[in-house]
Amino acid sequence: MPFSQDLSIWYDSNARQLPWRSFTTAYRVWVSEIMLQQTRVETVLPYFERFMARFPDLESLATSELEELLRLWEGLGYYSRACNLHMAARIVYTEYGGQLPSTAEGLERLPGIGGYTAAAIASIAFGEPVAAVDGNIKRIYSRILALREPYGSADFEKKIADYAQSILPQNRSGDFTQALMDLGSGICLPHQPLCEVCPVRNYCLAFQQGIQKDLPVRIRKVPVPHYDVCVAVIQLNGQVLLRQRGAKGVLAGLWEFPGGKLEDTDSSLVDCLKREVLEKTGLQIEVTEKLGVFKHAYTHFKISVHAWHAMPLATSAPLPADLQWVSITDLGDYPMGKVARVISNKVFAIT
Protein backbone atom coordinates (compact mmCIF):
# COMPACT_ATOMS: atom_id res chain seq x y z
CA MET A 1 0.00 0.00 0.00
CA PRO A 2 1.19 3.56 -0.67
CA PHE A 3 0.81 4.48 3.02
CA SER A 4 3.16 1.69 4.09
CA GLN A 5 5.59 2.42 1.28
CA ASP A 6 5.79 6.15 2.00
CA LEU A 7 6.24 5.57 5.72
CA SER A 8 8.98 3.00 5.12
CA ILE A 9 10.82 5.34 2.74
CA TRP A 10 10.68 8.10 5.36
CA TYR A 11 11.94 5.70 8.03
CA ASP A 12 14.95 4.71 5.92
CA SER A 13 16.20 8.30 6.08
CA ASN A 14 14.86 9.42 9.46
CA ALA A 15 15.04 6.44 11.81
CA ARG A 16 16.22 7.26 15.32
CA GLN A 17 19.64 5.89 16.21
CA LEU A 18 18.95 3.62 19.17
CA PRO A 19 21.26 1.02 20.74
CA TRP A 20 18.86 -1.88 20.23
CA ARG A 21 18.63 -0.94 16.56
CA SER A 22 22.33 -0.48 15.87
CA PHE A 23 23.02 -3.95 17.30
CA THR A 24 19.84 -6.00 17.04
CA THR A 25 19.31 -9.33 18.76
CA ALA A 26 16.05 -10.84 19.98
CA TYR A 27 17.29 -10.49 23.57
CA ARG A 28 18.11 -6.78 23.19
CA VAL A 29 14.80 -6.06 21.46
CA TRP A 30 12.94 -7.87 24.23
CA VAL A 31 14.69 -5.97 27.02
CA SER A 32 14.18 -2.64 25.25
CA GLU A 33 10.47 -3.27 24.73
CA ILE A 34 9.97 -4.16 28.39
CA MET A 35 11.82 -1.02 29.48
CA LEU A 36 9.83 1.12 27.05
CA GLN A 37 6.47 0.09 28.49
CA GLN A 38 4.93 3.38 29.71
CA THR A 39 8.41 4.97 29.69
CA ARG A 40 10.01 7.49 27.33
CA VAL A 41 12.97 6.53 25.15
CA GLU A 42 15.13 9.28 26.65
CA THR A 43 14.61 7.82 30.11
CA VAL A 44 15.31 4.26 28.99
CA LEU A 45 18.59 4.87 27.13
CA PRO A 46 21.02 5.06 30.09
CA TYR A 47 19.25 2.18 31.86
CA PHE A 48 19.47 0.02 28.74
CA GLU A 49 23.19 0.66 28.38
CA ARG A 50 23.89 -0.17 32.04
CA PHE A 51 21.65 -3.22 31.83
CA MET A 52 23.48 -4.60 28.80
CA ALA A 53 26.85 -3.96 30.39
CA ARG A 54 25.84 -6.16 33.33
CA PHE A 55 23.50 -8.62 31.57
CA PRO A 56 24.76 -8.86 27.97
CA ASP A 57 22.81 -12.01 27.20
CA LEU A 58 19.89 -14.06 28.42
CA GLU A 59 22.02 -16.51 30.37
CA SER A 60 23.61 -13.77 32.49
CA LEU A 61 20.14 -12.41 33.31
CA ALA A 62 18.58 -15.80 34.01
CA THR A 63 21.35 -16.84 36.42
CA SER A 64 21.38 -13.54 38.33
CA GLU A 65 19.66 -12.70 41.61
CA LEU A 66 16.46 -10.65 41.39
CA GLU A 67 17.69 -8.14 43.96
CA GLU A 68 20.68 -7.23 41.79
CA LEU A 69 18.34 -6.65 38.85
CA LEU A 70 16.05 -4.49 40.97
CA ARG A 71 18.99 -2.40 42.13
CA LEU A 72 19.99 -1.82 38.50
CA TRP A 73 16.37 -1.02 37.61
CA GLU A 74 15.97 1.47 40.46
CA GLY A 75 14.49 4.76 39.27
CA LEU A 76 13.01 3.33 36.06
CA GLY A 77 9.74 2.55 37.81
CA TYR A 78 7.04 -0.07 37.24
CA TYR A 79 9.16 -2.64 39.04
CA SER A 80 6.87 -5.53 38.22
CA ARG A 81 8.42 -5.29 34.74
CA ALA A 82 11.81 -6.19 36.19
CA CYS A 83 10.36 -9.07 38.21
CA ASN A 84 8.55 -10.46 35.15
CA LEU A 85 11.63 -9.99 32.98
CA HIS A 86 13.72 -11.97 35.43
CA MET A 87 11.08 -14.70 35.73
CA ALA A 88 10.70 -14.94 31.95
CA ALA A 89 14.47 -15.14 31.45
CA ARG A 90 14.66 -18.11 33.80
CA ILE A 91 11.77 -19.82 32.00
CA VAL A 92 13.38 -19.30 28.59
CA TYR A 93 16.77 -20.44 29.91
CA THR A 94 15.48 -23.62 31.56
CA GLU A 95 12.51 -24.59 29.37
CA TYR A 96 13.28 -23.12 25.92
CA GLY A 97 16.97 -23.83 25.67
CA GLY A 98 17.81 -20.15 26.02
CA GLN A 99 15.97 -19.19 22.82
CA LEU A 100 13.09 -16.72 22.87
CA PRO A 101 9.94 -17.85 21.05
CA SER A 102 9.92 -16.39 17.55
CA THR A 103 6.18 -15.74 17.26
CA ALA A 104 3.90 -13.27 19.01
CA GLU A 105 1.73 -16.15 20.17
CA GLY A 106 4.69 -17.89 21.79
CA LEU A 107 6.09 -14.71 23.33
CA GLU A 108 2.78 -13.81 24.92
CA ARG A 109 2.98 -16.94 27.06
CA LEU A 110 5.91 -15.45 28.96
CA PRO A 111 5.45 -13.29 32.08
CA GLY A 112 5.27 -9.55 31.43
CA ILE A 113 4.66 -9.83 27.67
CA GLY A 114 1.23 -8.67 26.56
CA GLY A 115 -0.24 -8.44 23.09
CA TYR A 116 1.50 -5.27 21.93
CA THR A 117 4.91 -6.19 23.35
CA ALA A 118 4.71 -9.69 21.87
CA ALA A 119 3.83 -8.31 18.44
CA ALA A 120 6.58 -5.67 18.61
CA ILE A 121 9.27 -8.21 19.53
CA ALA A 122 8.05 -10.75 16.97
CA SER A 123 7.97 -8.22 14.14
CA ILE A 124 11.23 -6.41 14.97
CA ALA A 125 13.36 -9.36 16.06
CA PHE A 126 11.93 -12.16 13.93
CA GLY A 127 10.17 -10.42 11.03
CA GLU A 128 6.76 -11.92 11.78
CA PRO A 129 4.08 -9.94 9.88
CA VAL A 130 1.96 -9.12 12.91
CA ALA A 131 0.62 -5.67 13.75
CA ALA A 132 1.88 -4.08 16.96
CA VAL A 133 -0.52 -1.41 18.20
CA ASP A 134 0.16 0.66 21.31
CA GLY A 135 -1.26 3.99 22.47
CA ASN A 136 0.94 6.06 20.14
CA ILE A 137 0.01 3.97 17.12
CA LYS A 138 -3.67 4.09 18.02
CA ARG A 139 -3.39 7.88 18.01
CA ILE A 140 -1.85 7.82 14.53
CA TYR A 141 -4.48 5.51 13.11
CA SER A 142 -7.36 7.36 14.76
CA ARG A 143 -6.23 10.47 12.87
CA ILE A 144 -5.58 8.65 9.60
CA LEU A 145 -9.14 7.30 9.74
CA ALA A 146 -10.66 10.39 11.45
CA LEU A 147 -12.33 8.12 13.99
CA ARG A 148 -15.06 9.72 16.08
CA GLU A 149 -15.54 6.71 18.33
CA PRO A 150 -14.20 7.27 21.87
CA TYR A 151 -10.67 6.02 22.52
CA GLY A 152 -10.81 2.56 24.07
CA SER A 153 -14.37 1.79 23.06
CA ALA A 154 -15.13 -1.54 21.42
CA ASP A 155 -15.82 0.08 18.03
CA PHE A 156 -12.64 2.13 18.23
CA GLU A 157 -10.49 -0.88 19.08
CA LYS A 158 -11.96 -3.04 16.32
CA LYS A 159 -11.50 -0.42 13.62
CA ILE A 160 -7.93 0.24 14.71
CA ALA A 161 -7.07 -3.48 14.82
CA ASP A 162 -8.61 -4.17 11.41
CA TYR A 163 -6.85 -1.22 9.80
CA ALA A 164 -3.50 -2.02 11.41
CA GLN A 165 -3.48 -5.53 10.01
CA SER A 166 -4.78 -4.44 6.60
CA ILE A 167 -1.90 -2.04 5.91
CA LEU A 168 0.87 -4.13 7.46
CA PRO A 169 3.52 -4.99 4.84
CA GLN A 170 4.44 -8.66 4.68
CA ASN A 171 8.09 -7.73 4.22
CA ARG A 172 10.00 -5.46 6.62
CA SER A 173 7.20 -5.61 9.16
CA GLY A 174 9.70 -4.81 11.93
CA ASP A 175 10.88 -1.65 10.20
CA PHE A 176 7.26 -0.64 9.63
CA THR A 177 6.50 -1.12 13.33
CA GLN A 178 9.51 0.99 14.30
CA ALA A 179 8.59 3.64 11.72
CA LEU A 180 5.20 4.00 13.40
CA MET A 181 6.94 4.28 16.78
CA ASP A 182 9.14 7.11 15.48
CA LEU A 183 6.22 8.84 13.80
CA GLY A 184 4.20 8.76 17.03
CA SER A 185 7.04 9.95 19.24
CA GLY A 186 8.36 12.75 17.02
CA ILE A 187 5.66 13.95 14.62
CA CYS A 188 2.12 12.71 15.33
CA LEU A 189 2.23 14.17 18.83
CA PRO A 190 -0.71 14.13 21.26
CA HIS A 191 -1.44 17.88 21.43
CA GLN A 192 0.61 19.63 18.74
CA PRO A 193 1.10 17.24 15.81
CA LEU A 194 3.71 18.39 13.31
CA CYS A 195 1.57 17.76 10.26
CA GLU A 196 3.66 19.99 7.99
CA VAL A 197 6.53 17.46 8.12
CA CYS A 198 4.47 14.27 8.36
CA PRO A 199 5.38 11.80 5.60
CA VAL A 200 1.85 10.32 5.50
CA ARG A 201 -0.30 13.43 5.88
CA ASN A 202 -1.76 12.89 2.40
CA TYR A 203 -3.46 9.78 3.78
CA CYS A 204 -4.70 11.46 6.95
CA LEU A 205 -8.43 12.22 6.93
CA ALA A 206 -8.14 14.18 10.18
CA PHE A 207 -5.53 16.49 8.60
CA GLN A 208 -7.73 16.98 5.54
CA GLN A 209 -10.65 17.91 7.80
CA GLY A 210 -8.54 20.05 10.15
CA ILE A 211 -9.48 18.01 13.23
CA GLN A 212 -6.16 16.29 13.97
CA LYS A 213 -5.75 18.08 17.33
CA ASP A 214 -9.18 16.83 18.44
CA LEU A 215 -8.39 13.15 17.92
CA PRO A 216 -8.49 10.64 19.37
CA VAL A 217 -11.68 11.44 21.25
CA ARG A 218 -11.05 10.99 24.96
CA ILE A 219 -13.59 10.23 27.64
CA ARG A 220 -13.09 12.53 30.63
CA LYS A 221 -10.94 10.83 33.23
CA VAL A 222 -12.00 10.45 36.84
CA PRO A 223 -9.95 12.46 39.35
CA VAL A 224 -6.72 10.79 40.46
CA PRO A 225 -6.99 9.79 44.15
CA HIS A 226 -4.47 11.06 46.69
CA TYR A 227 -3.25 9.22 49.78
CA ASP A 228 -1.26 10.27 52.82
CA VAL A 229 1.34 7.70 53.80
CA CYS A 230 3.30 7.68 57.08
CA VAL A 231 6.69 5.97 57.40
CA ALA A 232 9.24 5.67 60.19
CA VAL A 233 13.01 5.83 59.93
CA ILE A 234 13.64 3.62 62.95
CA GLN A 235 17.27 3.82 64.06
CA LEU A 236 19.23 1.81 66.59
CA ASN A 237 23.01 1.63 67.07
CA GLY A 238 23.78 3.10 63.63
CA GLN A 239 21.31 0.85 61.86
CA VAL A 240 17.94 1.48 60.21
CA LEU A 241 15.02 -0.92 60.00
CA LEU A 242 13.94 -1.76 56.44
CA ARG A 243 11.00 -3.79 55.21
CA GLN A 244 10.94 -5.70 51.93
CA ARG A 245 7.72 -5.59 49.92
CA GLY A 246 6.09 -8.77 48.67
CA ALA A 247 6.60 -10.32 45.24
CA LYS A 248 3.45 -8.78 43.73
CA GLY A 249 2.01 -5.30 43.34
CA VAL A 250 3.56 -1.85 43.09
CA LEU A 251 7.28 -1.77 43.97
CA ALA A 252 7.34 -5.56 44.30
CA GLY A 253 10.48 -6.87 45.99
CA LEU A 254 11.87 -3.45 46.88
CA TRP A 255 12.92 -2.25 50.31
CA GLU A 256 11.18 0.56 52.15
CA PHE A 257 10.81 2.23 55.53
CA PRO A 258 7.98 0.67 57.58
CA GLY A 259 4.63 2.44 57.45
CA GLY A 260 1.41 2.69 55.51
CA LYS A 261 -1.65 4.70 54.49
CA LEU A 262 -3.59 7.07 56.73
CA GLU A 263 -6.99 5.58 57.55
CA ASP A 264 -10.21 7.34 58.51
CA THR A 265 -9.95 5.80 61.97
CA ASP A 266 -6.55 7.42 62.65
CA SER A 267 -6.81 10.50 64.85
CA SER A 268 -3.55 11.97 63.52
CA LEU A 269 -0.63 11.26 61.22
CA VAL A 270 1.52 10.21 64.18
CA ASP A 271 -1.18 7.79 65.37
CA CYS A 272 -1.27 6.37 61.84
CA LEU A 273 2.51 5.96 61.94
CA LYS A 274 2.49 4.10 65.25
CA ARG A 275 -0.37 1.84 64.18
CA GLU A 276 1.18 0.98 60.82
CA VAL A 277 4.62 0.31 62.29
CA LEU A 278 3.11 -1.94 64.96
CA GLU A 279 1.11 -3.84 62.34
CA LYS A 280 4.04 -4.21 59.91
CA THR A 281 6.86 -4.86 62.39
CA GLY A 282 5.38 -5.74 65.77
CA LEU A 283 7.38 -2.85 67.26
CA GLN A 284 6.20 0.03 69.38
CA ILE A 285 8.12 3.19 68.66
CA GLU A 286 8.94 6.56 70.12
CA VAL A 287 8.44 9.19 67.41
CA THR A 288 10.98 12.02 67.47
CA GLU A 289 11.42 14.73 64.81
CA LYS A 290 9.78 14.83 61.41
CA LEU A 291 12.13 14.21 58.49
CA GLY A 292 9.90 15.71 55.80
CA VAL A 293 7.04 15.24 53.35
CA PHE A 294 7.79 13.63 50.00
CA LYS A 295 5.30 13.70 47.12
CA HIS A 296 5.11 11.25 44.25
CA ALA A 297 2.67 10.40 41.46
CA TYR A 298 2.00 6.90 40.18
CA THR A 299 -0.11 6.02 37.15
CA HIS A 300 -3.42 5.80 38.99
CA PHE A 301 -2.87 7.66 42.26
CA LYS A 302 -0.73 10.21 44.07
CA ILE A 303 0.86 10.06 47.52
CA SER A 304 2.32 12.37 50.13
CA VAL A 305 4.80 10.43 52.26
CA HIS A 306 5.26 11.82 55.77
CA ALA A 307 8.51 10.54 57.27
CA TRP A 308 9.62 10.70 60.91
CA HIS A 309 12.70 9.68 62.83
CA ALA A 310 11.82 7.09 65.48
CA MET A 311 13.34 4.73 68.02
CA PRO A 312 12.09 1.27 69.04
CA LEU A 313 10.83 0.97 72.61
CA ALA A 314 11.86 -2.71 72.71
CA THR A 315 13.84 -4.98 70.37
CA SER A 316 13.92 -8.33 72.12
CA ALA A 317 11.27 -10.07 69.99
CA PRO A 318 12.48 -11.71 66.76
CA LEU A 319 11.66 -9.78 63.60
CA PRO A 320 9.56 -11.17 60.73
CA ALA A 321 11.48 -12.43 57.69
CA ASP A 322 10.64 -9.36 55.62
CA LEU A 323 12.39 -7.00 58.08
CA GLN A 324 16.09 -6.31 58.37
CA TRP A 325 18.37 -4.01 60.35
CA VAL A 326 20.70 -2.30 57.87
CA SER A 327 23.74 -0.15 58.49
CA ILE A 328 23.12 3.42 57.37
CA THR A 329 26.26 3.26 55.26
CA ASP A 330 24.85 0.23 53.41
CA LEU A 331 21.45 1.72 52.50
CA GLY A 332 22.60 2.25 48.91
CA ASP A 333 22.96 -1.51 48.45
CA TYR A 334 19.22 -2.12 48.91
CA PRO A 335 16.95 -1.50 45.89
CA MET A 336 14.22 1.04 46.68
CA GLY A 337 11.49 3.03 45.00
CA LYS A 338 11.99 6.73 44.29
CA VAL A 339 10.51 8.09 47.51
CA ALA A 340 12.27 5.59 49.76
CA ARG A 341 15.57 6.39 48.01
CA VAL A 342 15.11 10.13 48.58
CA ILE A 343 14.46 9.46 52.27
CA SER A 344 17.43 7.09 52.41
CA ASN A 345 19.75 9.66 50.90
CA LYS A 346 18.55 12.27 53.36
CA VAL A 347 19.15 9.94 56.30
CA PHE A 348 22.64 9.14 55.04
CA ALA A 349 23.43 12.84 54.52
CA ILE A 350 22.53 13.88 58.06
CA THR A 351 24.29 11.05 59.91
C-alpha positions in Angstrom: 0.0 0.0 0.0 1.2 3.6 -0.7 0.8 4.5 3.0 3.2 1.7 4.1 5.6 2.4 1.3 5.8 6.1 2.0 6.2 5.6 5.7 9.0 3.0 5.1 10.8 5.3 2.7 10.7 8.1 5.4 11.9 5.7 8.0 15.0 4.7 5.9 16.2 8.3 6.1 14.9 9.4 9.5 15.0 6.4 11.8 16.2 7.3 15.3 19.6 5.9 16.2 19.0 3.6 19.2 21.3 1.0 20.7 18.9 -1.9 20.2 18.6 -0.9 16.6 22.3 -0.5 15.9 23.0 -4.0 17.3 19.8 -6.0 17.0 19.3 -9.3 18.8 16.1 -10.8 20.0 17.3 -10.5 23.6 18.1 -6.8 23.2 14.8 -6.1 21.5 12.9 -7.9 24.2 14.7 -6.0 27.0 14.2 -2.6 25.3 10.5 -3.3 24.7 10.0 -4.2 28.4 11.8 -1.0 29.5 9.8 1.1 27.0 6.5 0.1 28.5 4.9 3.4 29.7 8.4 5.0 29.7 10.0 7.5 27.3 13.0 6.5 25.2 15.1 9.3 26.7 14.6 7.8 30.1 15.3 4.3 29.0 18.6 4.9 27.1 21.0 5.1 30.1 19.3 2.2 31.9 19.5 0.0 28.7 23.2 0.7 28.4 23.9 -0.2 32.0 21.6 -3.2 31.8 23.5 -4.6 28.8 26.9 -4.0 30.4 25.8 -6.2 33.3 23.5 -8.6 31.6 24.8 -8.9 28.0 22.8 -12.0 27.2 19.9 -14.1 28.4 22.0 -16.5 30.4 23.6 -13.8 32.5 20.1 -12.4 33.3 18.6 -15.8 34.0 21.4 -16.8 36.4 21.4 -13.5 38.3 19.7 -12.7 41.6 16.5 -10.7 41.4 17.7 -8.1 44.0 20.7 -7.2 41.8 18.3 -6.6 38.9 16.0 -4.5 41.0 19.0 -2.4 42.1 20.0 -1.8 38.5 16.4 -1.0 37.6 16.0 1.5 40.5 14.5 4.8 39.3 13.0 3.3 36.1 9.7 2.6 37.8 7.0 -0.1 37.2 9.2 -2.6 39.0 6.9 -5.5 38.2 8.4 -5.3 34.7 11.8 -6.2 36.2 10.4 -9.1 38.2 8.5 -10.5 35.2 11.6 -10.0 33.0 13.7 -12.0 35.4 11.1 -14.7 35.7 10.7 -14.9 31.9 14.5 -15.1 31.4 14.7 -18.1 33.8 11.8 -19.8 32.0 13.4 -19.3 28.6 16.8 -20.4 29.9 15.5 -23.6 31.6 12.5 -24.6 29.4 13.3 -23.1 25.9 17.0 -23.8 25.7 17.8 -20.1 26.0 16.0 -19.2 22.8 13.1 -16.7 22.9 9.9 -17.9 21.1 9.9 -16.4 17.5 6.2 -15.7 17.3 3.9 -13.3 19.0 1.7 -16.1 20.2 4.7 -17.9 21.8 6.1 -14.7 23.3 2.8 -13.8 24.9 3.0 -16.9 27.1 5.9 -15.4 29.0 5.4 -13.3 32.1 5.3 -9.6 31.4 4.7 -9.8 27.7 1.2 -8.7 26.6 -0.2 -8.4 23.1 1.5 -5.3 21.9 4.9 -6.2 23.4 4.7 -9.7 21.9 3.8 -8.3 18.4 6.6 -5.7 18.6 9.3 -8.2 19.5 8.1 -10.7 17.0 8.0 -8.2 14.1 11.2 -6.4 15.0 13.4 -9.4 16.1 11.9 -12.2 13.9 10.2 -10.4 11.0 6.8 -11.9 11.8 4.1 -9.9 9.9 2.0 -9.1 12.9 0.6 -5.7 13.7 1.9 -4.1 17.0 -0.5 -1.4 18.2 0.2 0.7 21.3 -1.3 4.0 22.5 0.9 6.1 20.1 0.0 4.0 17.1 -3.7 4.1 18.0 -3.4 7.9 18.0 -1.9 7.8 14.5 -4.5 5.5 13.1 -7.4 7.4 14.8 -6.2 10.5 12.9 -5.6 8.7 9.6 -9.1 7.3 9.7 -10.7 10.4 11.4 -12.3 8.1 14.0 -15.1 9.7 16.1 -15.5 6.7 18.3 -14.2 7.3 21.9 -10.7 6.0 22.5 -10.8 2.6 24.1 -14.4 1.8 23.1 -15.1 -1.5 21.4 -15.8 0.1 18.0 -12.6 2.1 18.2 -10.5 -0.9 19.1 -12.0 -3.0 16.3 -11.5 -0.4 13.6 -7.9 0.2 14.7 -7.1 -3.5 14.8 -8.6 -4.2 11.4 -6.9 -1.2 9.8 -3.5 -2.0 11.4 -3.5 -5.5 10.0 -4.8 -4.4 6.6 -1.9 -2.0 5.9 0.9 -4.1 7.5 3.5 -5.0 4.8 4.4 -8.7 4.7 8.1 -7.7 4.2 10.0 -5.5 6.6 7.2 -5.6 9.2 9.7 -4.8 11.9 10.9 -1.7 10.2 7.3 -0.6 9.6 6.5 -1.1 13.3 9.5 1.0 14.3 8.6 3.6 11.7 5.2 4.0 13.4 6.9 4.3 16.8 9.1 7.1 15.5 6.2 8.8 13.8 4.2 8.8 17.0 7.0 10.0 19.2 8.4 12.7 17.0 5.7 14.0 14.6 2.1 12.7 15.3 2.2 14.2 18.8 -0.7 14.1 21.3 -1.4 17.9 21.4 0.6 19.6 18.7 1.1 17.2 15.8 3.7 18.4 13.3 1.6 17.8 10.3 3.7 20.0 8.0 6.5 17.5 8.1 4.5 14.3 8.4 5.4 11.8 5.6 1.9 10.3 5.5 -0.3 13.4 5.9 -1.8 12.9 2.4 -3.5 9.8 3.8 -4.7 11.5 6.9 -8.4 12.2 6.9 -8.1 14.2 10.2 -5.5 16.5 8.6 -7.7 17.0 5.5 -10.6 17.9 7.8 -8.5 20.0 10.2 -9.5 18.0 13.2 -6.2 16.3 14.0 -5.8 18.1 17.3 -9.2 16.8 18.4 -8.4 13.2 17.9 -8.5 10.6 19.4 -11.7 11.4 21.2 -11.0 11.0 25.0 -13.6 10.2 27.6 -13.1 12.5 30.6 -10.9 10.8 33.2 -12.0 10.5 36.8 -9.9 12.5 39.4 -6.7 10.8 40.5 -7.0 9.8 44.1 -4.5 11.1 46.7 -3.3 9.2 49.8 -1.3 10.3 52.8 1.3 7.7 53.8 3.3 7.7 57.1 6.7 6.0 57.4 9.2 5.7 60.2 13.0 5.8 59.9 13.6 3.6 63.0 17.3 3.8 64.1 19.2 1.8 66.6 23.0 1.6 67.1 23.8 3.1 63.6 21.3 0.8 61.9 17.9 1.5 60.2 15.0 -0.9 60.0 13.9 -1.8 56.4 11.0 -3.8 55.2 10.9 -5.7 51.9 7.7 -5.6 49.9 6.1 -8.8 48.7 6.6 -10.3 45.2 3.4 -8.8 43.7 2.0 -5.3 43.3 3.6 -1.8 43.1 7.3 -1.8 44.0 7.3 -5.6 44.3 10.5 -6.9 46.0 11.9 -3.5 46.9 12.9 -2.3 50.3 11.2 0.6 52.2 10.8 2.2 55.5 8.0 0.7 57.6 4.6 2.4 57.4 1.4 2.7 55.5 -1.6 4.7 54.5 -3.6 7.1 56.7 -7.0 5.6 57.6 -10.2 7.3 58.5 -9.9 5.8 62.0 -6.5 7.4 62.7 -6.8 10.5 64.9 -3.6 12.0 63.5 -0.6 11.3 61.2 1.5 10.2 64.2 -1.2 7.8 65.4 -1.3 6.4 61.8 2.5 6.0 61.9 2.5 4.1 65.3 -0.4 1.8 64.2 1.2 1.0 60.8 4.6 0.3 62.3 3.1 -1.9 65.0 1.1 -3.8 62.3 4.0 -4.2 59.9 6.9 -4.9 62.4 5.4 -5.7 65.8 7.4 -2.8 67.3 6.2 0.0 69.4 8.1 3.2 68.7 8.9 6.6 70.1 8.4 9.2 67.4 11.0 12.0 67.5 11.4 14.7 64.8 9.8 14.8 61.4 12.1 14.2 58.5 9.9 15.7 55.8 7.0 15.2 53.4 7.8 13.6 50.0 5.3 13.7 47.1 5.1 11.2 44.3 2.7 10.4 41.5 2.0 6.9 40.2 -0.1 6.0 37.1 -3.4 5.8 39.0 -2.9 7.7 42.3 -0.7 10.2 44.1 0.9 10.1 47.5 2.3 12.4 50.1 4.8 10.4 52.3 5.3 11.8 55.8 8.5 10.5 57.3 9.6 10.7 60.9 12.7 9.7 62.8 11.8 7.1 65.5 13.3 4.7 68.0 12.1 1.3 69.0 10.8 1.0 72.6 11.9 -2.7 72.7 13.8 -5.0 70.4 13.9 -8.3 72.1 11.3 -10.1 70.0 12.5 -11.7 66.8 11.7 -9.8 63.6 9.6 -11.2 60.7 11.5 -12.4 57.7 10.6 -9.4 55.6 12.4 -7.0 58.1 16.1 -6.3 58.4 18.4 -4.0 60.3 20.7 -2.3 57.9 23.7 -0.2 58.5 23.1 3.4 57.4 26.3 3.3 55.3 24.8 0.2 53.4 21.5 1.7 52.5 22.6 2.2 48.9 23.0 -1.5 48.5 19.2 -2.1 48.9 17.0 -1.5 45.9 14.2 1.0 46.7 11.5 3.0 45.0 12.0 6.7 44.3 10.5 8.1 47.5 12.3 5.6 49.8 15.6 6.4 48.0 15.1 10.1 48.6 14.5 9.5 52.3 17.4 7.1 52.4 19.8 9.7 50.9 18.6 12.3 53.4 19.1 9.9 56.3 22.6 9.1 55.0 23.4 12.8 54.5 22.5 13.9 58.1 24.3 11.0 59.9 
